[in-house]
Amino acid sequence: MRHIASDESISLLHWYRELGADNSSTLQRLMTLLPQAMETELTDRQRQMIHMYFYEGMNITQIARALSLNPSSVSRTLHRATQRLFRVLRYAV
């Protein structure tokens, strides 16, 4: 999983690595809940950017060009979206 660099953001993958030994069932639950959380918790724009960044492998500059936005707006939106998903999913798994 790619990680958006920020002092305060923690990627979900890093968080699960810290849980210890065999976390396959927890990871499976996370992967089951992630699409639903993305659908219900994120705005359309956030969902679009998350998809472009994580699933299509585009970087922030490429996303900004594709959507005619400033790269800082893309970065800020991705950060907020990943933080929102982290907050929602950490209690669900």
N, CA, C and O atoms as a MOPAC input file, in Angstrom:
PM7 MOZYME 1SCF
protein

 N      0.84000 1    -1.16600 1     0.00000 1
 C      0.00000 1     0.00000 1     0.00000 1
 C      0.88800 1     1.23300 1     0.00000 1
 O      1.84500 1     1.29900 1     0.77200 1
 N      0.59600 1     2.20000 1    -0.84100 1
 C      1.38100 1     3.43100 1    -0.88200 1
 C      1.00500 1     4.29100 1     0.29800 1
 O     -0.08200 1     4.16400 1     0.86200 1
 N      1.91100 1     5.16000 1     0.66100 1
 C      1.70300 1     6.00100 1     1.83100 1
 C      1.91600 1     7.45300 1     1.44500 1
 O      2.89200 1     7.78000 1     0.77000 1
 N      1.03000 1     8.30700 1     1.85800 1
 C      1.17500 1     9.73500 1     1.62800 1
 C      2.02300 1    10.27700 1     2.76400 1
 O      1.65800 1    10.14100 1     3.93200 1
 N      3.14400 1    10.88700 1     2.43500 1
 C      4.08000 1    11.35100 1     3.44800 1
 C      3.47000 1    12.46800 1     4.27900 1
 O      2.98800 1    13.46800 1     3.74600 1
 N      3.49900 1    12.27900 1     5.59300 1
 C      3.03300 1    13.28000 1     6.52800 1
 C      3.47500 1    12.85300 1     7.91200 1
 O      3.50500 1    11.66100 1     8.21900 1
 N      3.81700 1    13.81500 1     8.74700 1
 C      4.24900 1    13.48800 1    10.09300 1
 C      3.14900 1    12.81100 1    10.89100 1
 O      3.42400 1    11.93400 1    11.71000 1
 N      1.91000 1    13.20900 1    10.66100 1
 C      0.82800 1    12.70300 1    11.48700 1
 C      0.05400 1    11.54600 1    10.86900 1
 O     -0.75500 1    10.91900 1    11.55300 1
 N      0.28000 1    11.25200 1     9.60600 1
 C     -0.49400 1    10.16700 1     8.99900 1
 C      0.22200 1     8.84200 1     9.17500 1
 O      1.44900 1     8.76200 1     9.12000 1
 N     -0.57600 1     7.80400 1     9.38800 1
 C     -0.05100 1     6.45200 1     9.55700 1
 C     -0.77600 1     5.57200 1     8.56000 1
 O     -2.00600 1     5.54900 1     8.53200 1
 N     -0.03600 1     4.85300 1     7.74900 1
 C     -0.69900 1     3.98400 1     6.77600 1
 C     -1.31500 1     2.78900 1     7.49100 1
 O     -0.81800 1     2.34300 1     8.52600 1
 N     -2.39300 1     2.28400 1     6.92900 1
 C     -3.05600 1     1.12600 1     7.51400 1
 C     -2.14600 1    -0.09200 1     7.53200 1
 O     -2.18200 1    -0.88500 1     8.47200 1
 N     -1.33200 1    -0.24100 1     6.49500 1
 C     -0.42200 1    -1.37700 1     6.44600 1
 C      0.58000 1    -1.31700 1     7.59500 1
 O      0.83900 1    -2.33100 1     8.24200 1
 N      1.14000 1    -0.14900 1     7.85200 1
 C      2.08700 1     0.02400 1     8.96000 1
 C      1.39200 1    -0.29300 1    10.28600 1
 O      1.96300 1    -0.95500 1    11.15300 1
 N      0.18200 1     0.17600 1    10.43000 1
 C     -0.58400 1    -0.06100 1    11.64900 1
 C     -0.77500 1    -1.55200 1    11.87900 1
 O     -0.63100 1    -2.02700 1    13.00500 1
 N     -1.10000 1    -2.30200 1    10.81900 1
 C     -1.29600 1    -3.73800 1    10.97200 1
 C     -0.00100 1    -4.48000 1    11.22000 1
 O     -0.00300 1    -5.50400 1    11.90300 1
 N      1.08800 1    -3.99900 1    10.69200 1
 C      2.37500 1    -4.64500 1    10.96400 1
 C      2.70300 1    -4.54900 1    12.44900 1
 O      3.30900 1    -5.45800 1    13.01800 1
 N      2.30300 1    -3.45500 1    13.06900 1
 C      2.57700 1    -3.26500 1    14.48700 1
 C      1.73300 1    -4.16900 1    15.37200 1
 O      2.08100 1    -4.38500 1    16.53300 1
 N      0.64000 1    -4.69700 1    14.85600 1
 C     -0.22100 1    -5.55800 1    15.66100 1
 C      0.45700 1    -6.88100 1    16.02300 1
 O      0.06200 1    -7.54000 1    16.98400 1
 N      1.44300 1    -7.25500 1    15.27800 1
 C      2.17700 1    -8.45700 1    15.63400 1
 C      1.93900 1    -9.62800 1    14.72100 1
 O      1.63300 1    -9.47300 1    13.53800 1
 N      2.08500 1   -10.79800 1    15.29000 1
 C      2.10600 1   -12.09400 1    14.60900 1
 C      1.15300 1   -12.22900 1    13.42700 1
 O      1.26800 1   -11.49300 1    12.44700 1
 N      0.23200 1   -13.15000 1    13.51500 1
 C     -0.65300 1   -13.45800 1    12.39800 1
 C     -1.86200 1   -12.53600 1    12.42200 1
 O     -2.73900 1   -12.66000 1    13.27700 1
 N     -1.89400 1   -11.63000 1    11.49400 1
 C     -3.00600 1   -10.69400 1    11.41300 1
 C     -3.80900 1   -10.91000 1    10.13600 1
 O     -4.50500 1   -10.00000 1     9.68600 1
 N     -3.72400 1   -12.09100 1     9.55100 1
 C     -4.38000 1   -12.33700 1     8.27200 1
 C     -5.89500 1   -12.19800 1     8.36600 1
 O     -6.52000 1   -11.69100 1     7.43500 1
 N     -6.49700 1   -12.63500 1     9.46600 1
 C     -7.94900 1   -12.50300 1     9.59600 1
 C     -8.34500 1   -11.03700 1     9.74400 1
 O     -9.36800 1   -10.61400 1     9.20400 1
 N     -7.55600 1   -10.27000 1    10.46000 1
 C     -7.82800 1    -8.84200 1    10.61100 1
 C     -7.64700 1    -8.12600 1     9.28300 1
 O     -8.44800 1    -7.26300 1     8.92300 1
 N     -6.60500 1    -8.48100 1     8.56000 1
 C     -6.36300 1    -7.87700 1     7.25800 1
 C     -7.47500 1    -8.22700 1     6.28000 1
 O     -7.89200 1    -7.37900 1     5.49100 1
 N     -7.95900 1    -9.45900 1     6.31900 1
 C     -9.06700 1    -9.87200 1     5.46000 1
 C    -10.32300 1    -9.07000 1     5.78600 1
 O    -11.04200 1    -8.64500 1     4.88100 1
 N    -10.58800 1    -8.86400 1     7.06800 1
 C    -11.74800 1    -8.06400 1     7.48100 1
 C    -11.60000 1    -6.62600 1     6.99100 1
 O    -12.56500 1    -6.02200 1     6.52400 1
 N    -10.40900 1    -6.09100 1     7.09700 1
 C    -10.14700 1    -4.73900 1     6.61600 1
 C    -10.42800 1    -4.62600 1     5.12500 1
 O    -11.07300 1    -3.67500 1     4.68200 1
 N     -9.95000 1    -5.58700 1     4.35500 1
 C    -10.14300 1    -5.55100 1     2.90800 1
 C    -11.61600 1    -5.72300 1     2.53200 1
 O    -12.04900 1    -5.24600 1     1.48300 1
 N    -12.37800 1    -6.39900 1     3.37900 1
 C    -13.80900 1    -6.55000 1     3.15000 1
 C    -14.54300 1    -5.24200 1     3.45200 1
 O    -15.47700 1    -4.87400 1     2.74000 1
 N    -14.11900 1    -4.54400 1     4.50400 1
 C    -14.79400 1    -3.32000 1     4.93200 1
 C    -14.35900 1    -2.07900 1     4.15400 1
 O    -15.09800 1    -1.09700 1     4.09500 1
 N    -13.17800 1    -2.11600 1     3.56200 1
 C    -12.63500 1    -0.94000 1     2.88500 1
 C    -13.53800 1    -0.39200 1     1.78100 1
 O    -13.79600 1     0.81100 1     1.77000 1
 N    -14.03100 1    -1.21300 1     0.85300 1
 C    -14.90400 1    -0.64700 1    -0.20300 1
 C    -16.16200 1     0.01800 1     0.35600 1
 O    -16.59100 1     1.06200 1    -0.13600 1
 N    -16.74200 1    -0.58700 1     1.37500 1
 C    -17.93900 1    -0.00800 1     1.98400 1
 C    -17.60000 1     1.31500 1     2.67100 1
 O    -18.35200 1     2.28300 1     2.55600 1
 N    -16.48300 1     1.36200 1     3.37700 1
 C    -16.06600 1     2.58800 1     4.04300 1
 C    -15.78000 1     3.68900 1     3.02300 1
 O    -16.12700 1     4.85000 1     3.24000 1
 N    -15.15000 1     3.31900 1     1.91600 1
 C    -14.87900 1     4.31200 1     0.87400 1
 C    -16.18000 1     4.87100 1     0.31200 1
 O    -16.28300 1     6.07100 1     0.05500 1
 N    -17.16000 1     4.01500 1     0.12500 1
 C    -18.43800 1     4.43600 1    -0.44900 1
 C    -19.23100 1     5.33500 1     0.50000 1
 O    -19.83900 1     6.31500 1     0.06900 1
 N    -19.22400 1     5.00400 1     1.77000 1
 C    -20.07000 1     5.73500 1     2.71800 1
 C    -19.38600 1     6.91300 1     3.39400 1
 O    -20.05800 1     7.86200 1     3.79700 1
 N    -18.08000 1     6.87300 1     3.52500 1
 C    -17.38200 1     7.88700 1     4.31200 1
 C    -16.68500 1     8.97600 1     3.49600 1
 O    -16.38800 1    10.04700 1     4.02500 1
 N    -16.42500 1     8.71700 1     2.22500 1
 C    -15.66600 1     9.67100 1     1.42100 1
 C    -16.56300 1    10.41400 1     0.44200 1
 O    -17.60800 1     9.91500 1     0.02600 1
 N    -16.13100 1    11.61000 1     0.08700 1
 C    -16.83200 1    12.35200 1    -0.95800 1
 C    -16.49400 1    11.72600 1    -2.31100 1
 O    -15.56600 1    10.92400 1    -2.42200 1
 N    -17.24800 1    12.09800 1    -3.32000 1
 C    -16.96500 1    11.58300 1    -4.66700 1
 C    -15.54800 1    11.93900 1    -5.10100 1
 O    -14.84700 1    11.10400 1    -5.67300 1
 N    -15.12600 1    13.15800 1    -4.83700 1
 C    -13.78600 1    13.61200 1    -5.22500 1
 C    -12.71300 1    12.83200 1    -4.47300 1
 O    -11.72100 1    12.41300 1    -5.06900 1
 N    -12.90100 1    12.63500 1    -3.17700 1
 C    -11.93900 1    11.87000 1    -2.39600 1
 C    -11.83800 1    10.44000 1    -2.91500 1
 O    -10.74200 1     9.90100 1    -3.06200 1
 N    -12.97500 1     9.84000 1    -3.18800 1
 C    -13.01400 1     8.46700 1    -3.70000 1
 C    -12.28600 1     8.37800 1    -5.03700 1
 O    -11.53500 1     7.43300 1    -5.28000 1
 N    -12.51300 1     9.36500 1    -5.89900 1
 C    -11.85900 1     9.39000 1    -7.20200 1
 C    -10.34300 1     9.48100 1    -7.04700 1
 O     -9.60300 1     8.75700 1    -7.71400 1
 N     -9.88900 1    10.35700 1    -6.18100 1
 C     -8.44600 1    10.53100 1    -5.98900 1
 C     -7.80900 1     9.30900 1    -5.33000 1
 O     -6.70100 1     8.92000 1    -5.69700 1
 N     -8.48500 1     8.71000 1    -4.37600 1
 C     -7.97800 1     7.49200 1    -3.73800 1
 C     -7.81300 1     6.40000 1    -4.78300 1
 O     -6.80100 1     5.70000 1    -4.80900 1
 N     -8.80700 1     6.26100 1    -5.63800 1
 C     -8.74700 1     5.24100 1    -6.69600 1
 C     -7.56700 1     5.51300 1    -7.63100 1
 O     -6.81800 1     4.59400 1    -7.96300 1
 N     -7.39800 1     6.75000 1    -8.05200 1
 C     -6.30700 1     7.09900 1    -8.97100 1
 C     -4.94700 1     6.85700 1    -8.31900 1
 O     -4.02500 1     6.36600 1    -8.97000 1
 N     -4.82200 1     7.19700 1    -7.04600 1
 C     -3.53600 1     7.10600 1    -6.35700 1
 C     -3.17200 1     5.66300 1    -6.01000 1
 O     -2.07400 1     5.20600 1    -6.32800 1
 N     -4.08800 1     4.94600 1    -5.35800 1
 C     -3.76900 1     3.61300 1    -4.87300 1
 C     -4.00300 1     2.51600 1    -5.89700 1
 O     -3.21100 1     1.57700 1    -5.98300 1
 N     -5.06700 1     2.61500 1    -6.67200 1
 C     -5.41000 1     1.53200 1    -7.59100 1
 C     -4.80200 1     1.70600 1    -8.98100 1
 O     -4.42900 1     0.72500 1    -9.62300 1
 N     -4.70300 1     2.94500 1    -9.44400 1
 C     -4.12900 1     3.18700 1   -10.76500 1
 C     -2.64200 1     3.53100 1   -10.69500 1
 O     -1.96800 1     3.57000 1   -11.72400 1
 N     -2.13300 1     3.77800 1    -9.50200 1
 C     -0.71700 1     4.04000 1    -9.31800 1
 C     -0.24800 1     5.40500 1    -9.79600 1
 O      0.93800 1     5.60000 1   -10.06500 1
 N     -1.17100 1     6.34400 1    -9.90200 1
 C     -0.79900 1     7.69200 1   -10.33600 1
 C     -0.20300 1     8.46300 1    -9.16300 1
 O     -0.59200 1     8.25500 1    -8.01400 1
 N      0.74700 1     9.35900 1    -9.46000 1
 C      1.28800 1    10.18300 1    -8.39200 1
 C      0.47500 1    11.48200 1    -8.29200 1
 O     -0.41700 1    11.73000 1    -9.10300 1
 N      0.79100 1    12.28800 1    -7.30900 1
 C      0.02000 1    13.49900 1    -7.03600 1
 C      0.04600 1    14.46000 1    -8.22200 1
 O     -0.97800 1    15.05800 1    -8.55400 1
 N      1.18400 1    14.61300 1    -8.85100 1
 C      1.29100 1    15.50400 1   -10.00700 1
 C      0.42800 1    15.02100 1   -11.16700 1
 O     -0.23900 1    15.82000 1   -11.82300 1
 N      0.44200 1    13.72600 1   -11.41800 1
 C     -0.37800 1    13.16500 1   -12.50300 1
 C     -1.87100 1    13.34600 1   -12.22200 1
 O     -2.64100 1    13.67400 1   -13.12500 1
 N     -2.27100 1    13.13400 1   -10.98200 1
 C     -3.67300 1    13.32200 1   -10.61500 1
 C     -4.06700 1    14.78700 1   -10.78500 1
 O     -5.13900 1    15.09500 1   -11.30600 1
 N     -3.19600 1    15.67700 1   -10.34200 1
 C     -3.47800 1    17.10900 1   -10.46100 1
 C     -3.66200 1    17.51300 1   -11.92100 1
 O     -4.57400 1    18.27100 1   -12.25100 1
 N     -2.80400 1    17.01100 1   -12.78400 1
 C     -2.93800 1    17.31600 1   -14.21100 1
 C     -4.23000 1    16.75500 1   -14.78700 1
 O     -4.93200 1    17.44000 1   -15.53000 1
 N     -4.54500 1    15.50700 1   -14.44300 1
 C     -5.73800 1    14.84600 1   -14.97600 1
 C     -7.02200 1    15.54000 1   -14.54600 1
 O     -8.00300 1    15.56400 1   -15.29000 1
 N     -7.01300 1    16.10900 1   -13.33100 1
 C     -8.21400 1    16.74500 1   -12.80000 1
 C     -8.16200 1    18.27400 1   -12.86700 1
 O     -9.06800 1    18.95200 1   -12.38200 1
 N     -7.10200 1    18.80900 1   -13.46700 1
 C     -6.90500 1    20.26100 1   -13.57200 1
 C     -6.96200 1    20.94000 1   -12.21100 1
 O     -7.68100 1    21.91900 1   -12.00800 1
 N     -6.18100 1    20.38800 1   -11.28600 1
 C     -6.11900 1    20.92400 1    -9.93200 1
 C     -4.67900 1    21.23700 1    -9.56300 1
 O     -3.74100 1    20.80700 1   -10.23400 1
 N     -4.52300 1    21.98100 1    -8.50200 1
 C     -3.21500 1    22.27000 1    -7.94300 1
 C     -2.74100 1    21.01400 1    -7.19600 1
 O     -3.53500 1    20.39500 1    -6.48800 1
 N     -1.47400 1    20.62700 1    -7.33700 1
 C     -0.97200 1    19.44400 1    -6.62000 1
 C     -1.18900 1    19.52000 1    -5.10500 1
 O     -1.42300 1    18.49300 1    -4.46800 1
 N     -1.11600 1    20.70700 1    -4.52600 1
 C     -1.33900 1    20.81000 1    -3.08200 1
 C     -2.78100 1    20.47100 1    -2.71700 1
 O     -3.03300 1    19.93600 1    -1.63700 1
 N     -3.72100 1    20.77100 1    -3.59000 1
 C     -5.12100 1    20.40700 1    -3.34500 1
 C     -5.30200 1    18.89700 1    -3.38500 1
 O     -6.03600 1    18.32800 1    -2.57700 1
 N     -4.63000 1    18.25900 1    -4.32700 1
 C     -4.69000 1    16.79600 1    -4.43200 1
 C     -4.07600 1    16.16800 1    -3.18500 1
 O     -4.66000 1    15.25900 1    -2.59600 1
 N     -2.91600 1    16.64300 1    -2.78500 1
 C     -2.24100 1    16.10900 1    -1.61400 1
 C     -3.10300 1    16.26600 1    -0.36600 1
 O     -3.24200 1    15.32700 1     0.41700 1
 N     -3.67600 1    17.43900 1    -0.18000 1
 C     -4.52700 1    17.71400 1     0.97400 1
 C     -5.77000 1    16.79700 1     0.97400 1
 O     -6.15000 1    16.25600 1     2.01200 1
 N     -6.38100 1    16.63600 1    -0.18500 1
 C     -7.57100 1    15.78600 1    -0.30100 1
 C     -7.23500 1    14.32800 1    -0.01000 1
 O     -7.98200 1    13.65200 1     0.69700 1
 N     -6.13000 1    13.84000 1    -0.54300 1
 C     -5.70700 1    12.46500 1    -0.28000 1
 C     -5.40300 1    12.25200 1     1.20400 1
 O     -5.75400 1    11.22500 1     1.78500 1
 N     -4.75600 1    13.22500 1     1.79100 1
 C     -4.43100 1    13.12500 1     3.22000 1
 C     -5.70900 1    13.04200 1     4.05400 1
 O     -5.82700 1    12.18500 1     4.93000 1
 N     -6.64400 1    13.91200 1     3.78800 1
 C     -7.90600 1    13.90700 1     4.53500 1
 C     -8.66900 1    12.60300 1     4.33100 1
 O     -9.24200 1    12.05900 1     5.27500 1
 N     -8.67500 1    12.11000 1     3.11000 1
 C     -9.39600 1    10.86500 1     2.80900 1
 C     -8.76200 1     9.67800 1     3.52400 1
 O     -9.47300 1     8.86400 1     4.11200 1
 N     -7.43700 1     9.56700 1     3.48400 1
 C     -6.77600 1     8.43500 1     4.13800 1
 C     -6.92900 1     8.51500 1     5.65200 1
 O     -7.10100 1     7.49200 1     6.31700 1
 N     -6.86900 1     9.71400 1     6.19200 1
 C     -7.07000 1     9.88000 1     7.63600 1
 C     -8.49000 1     9.49200 1     8.03100 1
 O     -8.69400 1     8.85700 1     9.06600 1
 N     -9.45800 1     9.86500 1     7.22400 1
 C    -10.85900 1     9.51800 1     7.49200 1
 C    -11.03500 1     7.99300 1     7.47200 1
 O    -11.65800 1     7.42700 1     8.37000 1
 N    -10.49500 1     7.34400 1     6.46600 1
 C    -10.59300 1     5.88300 1     6.38600 1
 C     -9.89100 1     5.21600 1     7.56200 1
 O    -10.39400 1     4.23900 1     8.11600 1
 N     -8.74900 1     5.73400 1     7.93600 1
 C     -8.01300 1     5.17800 1     9.06600 1
 C     -8.84200 1     5.27700 1    10.34000 1
 O     -8.96100 1     4.30400 1    11.08400 1
 N     -9.41700 1     6.45800 1    10.59100 1
 C    -10.21800 1     6.64800 1    11.80400 1
 C    -11.43400 1     5.72100 1    11.84200 1
 O    -11.77200 1     5.16700 1    12.88800 1
 N    -12.07600 1     5.56400 1    10.70500 1
 C    -13.28000 1     4.72200 1    10.62600 1
 C    -12.91700 1     3.24800 1    10.75600 1
 O    -13.57100 1     2.51700 1    11.50000 1
 N    -11.90200 1     2.80900 1    10.05500 1
 C    -11.59000 1     1.38100 1     9.99200 1
 C    -10.82900 1     0.84600 1    11.19300 1
 O    -10.90200 1    -0.35100 1    11.47100 1
 N    -10.11400 1     1.67600 1    11.90200 1
 C     -9.34000 1     1.14300 1    13.02000 1
 C    -10.24000 1     0.62200 1    14.12800 1
 O     -9.82300 1    -0.23800 1    14.90400 1
 N    -11.45300 1     1.12000 1    14.21700 1
 C    -12.38100 1     0.62300 1    15.23500 1
 C    -13.26500 1    -0.50100 1    14.70500 1
 O    -13.93100 1    -1.18800 1    15.48000 1
 N    -13.27200 1    -0.68700 1    13.40900 1
 C    -14.15600 1    -1.67700 1    12.80700 1
 C    -13.52300 1    -3.05900 1    12.69800 1
 O    -14.23100 1    -4.04900 1    12.51400 1
 N    -12.21000 1    -3.13800 1    12.80800 1
 C    -11.55000 1    -4.43300 1    12.62500 1
 C    -11.06600 1    -5.02800 1    13.90800 1
 O    -10.49100 1    -6.11700 1    13.90600 1

